Amino acid sequence: MPQSLPQNYIFLLIGGFALLLIGLAVGVFLLRNQGLYPARRRKKAQPTRRHTQPRPLTQPIGLRRIREIYQLLTNLTATLNYQRVLELALDSGIQAVSPPGEPDGQMAGAVLLFSQTDEGVSDLYVAAARRFTPPDLQQTFPAAEGLLREVVDEGGPILASNPAQDPELGRIFGLHSCTSVYCIPLRQGIDTYGVILFAHPQAMFFSSSNREVLNLIAHQAVISIQNARLYQELEQEKERMLEIQEEARKKLARDLHDGPTQTIAAIAMRANYARRLMERDPKAVLKELTNMEDMARRTSQEIRHMLFTLRPLVLETQGLVAALEAMAEKMRETYNQNVLLDISPQVVELLEMDQQGVIFYIVEEAVNNARKHAEAEHVWVHLRPIQNDLALLEIRDDGVGFDVKAVTASYEHRSSLGMVNLRERSELINGILHIDSAPGNGTRVQVAIPLTEEAVDRIRHSV
């Protein structure tokens, strides 16, 4: 009896161990059938499903966030519409940092841009906004105090609380429910276009990661704004060139009507008179023919002068100095107008050919105005350096002069666009136009011309 107990225990132990192994095998089988190893199971049971059906998203949330931000930035840079860029910048910022499932309208935002007034004072206006009331959209901000001033002066983003208590932002009703605001300057180099701000009811909403995302979007928005503005300026420049060409055609039509057309009509009348005069007084016909010859010669000179001003080939082949000398000579021959030149060769050497062409047409416009309207005997043309990177073009006459303010005030009702042409052509070379005149004191037209990019920036910021 004592010898059989150990043998029974051995059988019991062997049986229990076998049952344990069977239980483990069944458990593993059940677990696999319940899908806890889906990758391995799909690999064996459905080897081609990856090509016909998208797999469930299993990458980390950070990777999905990066892809979403990348898509937002791609959309932001894909448009050249200025207003569309501003709207996308706001929407991209709000969408990038808003938690999934957050109801629309929790986050407020706005793009505030600087605008130039007639007095030259820059104010911020609401260019695009989210959750702003209609009165909010009409607000302007001098950026003289509070958060806006800090952001513009510091040149970097600032996180602040309680925007409703800000001296300038407090006027925006759409921000009264927000407890935190993040403001970023839209800045590139020395130019600040404005600011973009985001606000949220939660005090701790703008974490460091959210701020980094918004900084990235703001930086890309500045680039997109620059591109959109450049495209807009190119479109405006194209329209302005078309207007200049149209005005040139109208000017040519007026000049032909007032000059050669009238003279040719007079020649025809004199020829008819001479024909009838031959029957009554043949001796007087010679004098009439001589007058007709003079009229035809003057008409030919006027037409040649018009063709010269339309396209001065000497300007293309020999440069500005030779073109102005030819223009002055033709003015003396055609209209008996004295044009005296004082042109600095050093300045001309620093000018590109397209700039020389614009300067030529500025001089031609001012000289013609002095001849037709000022009844001037003399016109003086000076082009000289006033600084190392700045030149001054001056066209002065001794004519009757005019009241600049009165003419400017009623200019939209006038048929002539001489002053508009002078201003637009001055802008083509980044110049600043100044006209000084008074009745009885002649007229002085001055254009400050920058010769370097640094001078262009300096002039733009001095206006």
Buried (B, 14 or more C-beta within 10 A) or exposed (E): EEEEEEEEEEEEEEEEEEEEEEEEEEEEEEEEEEEEEEEEEBEEEEEEEEEEEEEEEEEEEEEEBEEBBEEBBEBBBEBBEBEBBBBBBBBBBBBBBBEEEEEEEBBBBBBBBBEEEEEEEBBBBBBBBBBBEEEBBEBBBEBEEBBBBBBBEEEEBBBBBBBBEBEBBBBBBBBBBBBBBBBBBBBEEEEBBBBBBBBBEEEEBBEEEBBEBBBBBBBBBBBBBBBBBEBBEEEEEEEBEEBBEEBBEEBBEEBBEEBBEEBBEBBEEBEEBBEEBEEEEEEEBEEBBEEBEEBBEBBEBBBEBBEBBEEBEBBEEEBBBEBBBBBBEBBEEBBEBBBEBEBBEEBBEBBEEEBBBBBBBBBBBBBBBBBBBBEBEBBBBBBEBEEEBBBBBBBBBBBBBBEBEEBEEEEEEEEBBBBBBBBBBBBBBBBBBBBEBEEEEBBBBBBBBBBEEEBBBBBEEEE
